[in-house]
Amino acid sequence: MRRVRHSLRSEAGFTIIELMVVVVVVGVLAGIAVPIYGSYVKRTRVTEAQSRMGDMLTAAKSFAQDHAASDGTPMWPPVAGQYGLVDLGATDNFTYEISSGGGQPADATPLVITATGKNELTGVTVVLTVPNMYASADAPVISGV
């Protein structure tokens, strides 16, 4: 009878070096993917703020058409108080405010709505400006993303 000797080299499987190379490659890929994903999530949440600010602007223009000063001049909604305006209350990601133009004549004063990030969006701001109630809003200015 003939004996067959098995050496360690003939066994199937991975060496420790091969496993270490795989771990390093996976680590590098994860190091690249995680920051890209975080940036994607931030941009998605900024889109949420832009959409809500568009609703606020529509409500502010409606308010201006329905509320005029004694001389007939349309007025932007006041900075404080709701007065029929879309809720300016905070969401999970942003706080909202009329930062300029509130309570002023809507036919000649720009209205500025600002969304300020909170929680993981701290440092992010979105500013929406409309020159007057008859104009379209300028593109929102986004900073901190």
NUSE-98342 format. One record per residue (C-alpha): residue number from 0; residue in one letter; chain; x, y, z. Coordinates in steps of 0.25 Angstrom, whole numbers, plus 5000, padded with zeros to 4 digits. Example, Ala and Ser with C-alpha at 12.3 -4.5 7.8 and 13.67 -1.06 7.14 Angstrom:
<rs>
R  pos  code  unit     x     y     z
R    0     A     A  5049  4982  5031
R    1     S     A  5055  4996  5029
</rs>
This chain:
<rs>
R  pos  code  unit     x     y     z
R    0     M     A  5000  5000  5000
R    1     R     A  5004  5014  4997
R    2     R     A  5003  5025  5007
R    3     V     A  4999  5039  5002
R    4     R     A  5005  5050  5010
R    5     H     A  4997  5063  5011
R    6     S     A  5005  5075  5013
R    7     L     A  4999  5088  5019
R    8     R     A  5000  5095  5005
R    9     S     A  4991  5085  4999
R   10     E     A  4979  5089  5008
R   11     A     A  4969  5098  5002
R   12     G     A  4966  5112  5008
R   13     F     A  4972  5126  5010
R   14     T     A  4985  5130  5016
R   15     I     A  4985  5141  5027
R   16     I     A  4992  5150  5017
R   17     E     A  4981  5149  5007
R   18     L     A  4970  5151  5018
R   19     M     A  4978  5164  5022
R   20     V     A  4978  5169  5008
R   21     V     A  4963  5167  5007
R   22     V     A  4961  5175  5020
R   23     V     A  4970  5186  5016
R   24     V     A  4963  5188  5003
R   25     V     A  4949  5187  5010
R   26     G     A  4954  5198  5020
R   27     V     A  4959  5207  5009
R   28     L     A  4945  5206  5001
R   29     A     A  4938  5209  5014
R   30     G     A  4946  5221  5017
R   31     I     A  4943  5226  5003
R   32     A     A  4928  5223  5003
R   33     V     A  4924  5228  5017
R   34     P     A  4927  5242  5015
R   35     I     A  4920  5242  5001
R   36     Y     A  4908  5236  5008
R   37     G     A  4908  5247  5019
R   38     S     A  4909  5258  5008
R   39     Y     A  4897  5252  5001
R   40     V     A  4889  5251  5013
R   41     K     A  4892  5266  5016
R   42     R     A  4888  5270  5002
R   43     T     A  4875  5263  5003
R   44     R     A  4871  5270  5016
R   45     V     A  4874  5283  5010
R   46     T     A  4864  5280  4999
R   47     E     A  4854  5278  5010
R   48     A     A  4857  5292  5015
R   49     Q     A  4856  5298  5001
R   50     S     A  4842  5291  4999
R   51     R     A  4837  5296  5012
R   52     M     A  4842  5310  5009
R   53     G     A  4835  5310  4996
R   54     D     A  4822  5307  5003
R   55     M     A  4825  5319  5013
R   56     L     A  4828  5328  5001
R   57     T     A  4814  5325  4995
R   58     A     A  4807  5327  5008
R   59     A     A  4814  5340  5010
R   60     K     A  4810  5345  4996
R   61     S     A  4796  5341  4999
R   62     F     A  4796  5348  5012
R   63     A     A  4802  5361  5005
R   64     Q     A  4790  5361  4995
R   65     D     A  4780  5359  5006
R   66     H     A  4786  5369  5016
R   67     A     A  4788  5383  5012
R   68     A     A  4791  5396  5020
R   69     S     A  4781  5407  5021
R   70     D     A  4787  5413  5008
R   71     G     A  4785  5400  5001
R   72     T     A  4799  5396  5001
R   73     P     A  4801  5380  5002
R   74     M     A  4809  5376  5014
R   75     W     A  4818  5364  5017
R   76     P     A  4814  5356  5029
R   77     P     A  4820  5361  5042
R   78     V     A  4832  5354  5047
R   79     A     A  4826  5350  5060
R   80     G     A  4813  5342  5060
R   81     Q     A  4806  5332  5050
R   82     Y     A  4795  5341  5044
R   83     G     A  4791  5330  5034
R   84     L     A  4805  5328  5030
R   85     V     A  4810  5314  5028
R   86     D     A  4816  5309  5042
R   87     L     A  4830  5315  5044
R   88     G     A  4832  5305  5055
R   89     A     A  4845  5296  5055
R   90     T     A  4846  5283  5049
R   91     D     A  4856  5272  5053
R   92     N     A  4866  5278  5044
R   93     F     A  4864  5293  5043
R   94     T     A  4858  5305  5049
R   95     Y     A  4851  5315  5041
R   96     E     A  4849  5330  5042
R   97     I     A  4846  5343  5034
R   98     S     A  4859  5349  5035
R   99     S     A  4856  5362  5027
R  100     G     A  4844  5369  5021
R  101     G     A  4834  5364  5031
R  102     G     A  4823  5374  5033
R  103     Q     A  4828  5383  5022
R  104     P     A  4821  5388  5009
R  105     A     A  4821  5375  5000
R  106     D     A  4822  5383  4987
R  107     A     A  4835  5390  4990
R  108     T     A  4842  5382  5001
R  109     P     A  4850  5369  4999
R  110     L     A  4845  5357  5008
R  111     V     A  4856  5348  5013
R  112     I     A  4853  5334  5019
R  113     T     A  4864  5327  5026
R  114     A     A  4866  5313  5030
R  115     T     A  4876  5310  5040
R  116     G     A  4881  5295  5042
R  117     K     A  4881  5288  5055
R  118     N     A  4886  5275  5061
R  119     E     A  4895  5268  5050
R  120     L     A  4892  5280  5041
R  121     T     A  4898  5290  5050
R  122     G     A  4905  5301  5042
R  123     V     A  4896  5299  5030
R  124     T     A  4888  5311  5025
R  125     V     A  4878  5313  5014
R  126     V     A  4874  5327  5010
R  127     L     A  4862  5330  5001
R  128     T     A  4860  5344  4996
R  129     V     A  4849  5350  4988
R  130     P     A  4850  5364  4983
R  131     N     A  4835  5368  4984
R  132     M     A  4822  5360  4984
R  133     Y     A  4821  5361  4969
R  134     A     A  4835  5355  4966
R  135     S     A  4840  5341  4966
R  136     A     A  4849  5337  4977
R  137     D     A  4864  5337  4975
R  138     A     A  4871  5324  4975
R  139     P     A  4873  5320  4990
R  140     V     A  4887  5323  4996
R  141     I     A  4892  5310  5003
R  142     S     A  4904  5310  5012
R  143     G     A  4911  5300  5021
R  144     V     A  4908  5287  5012
</rs>
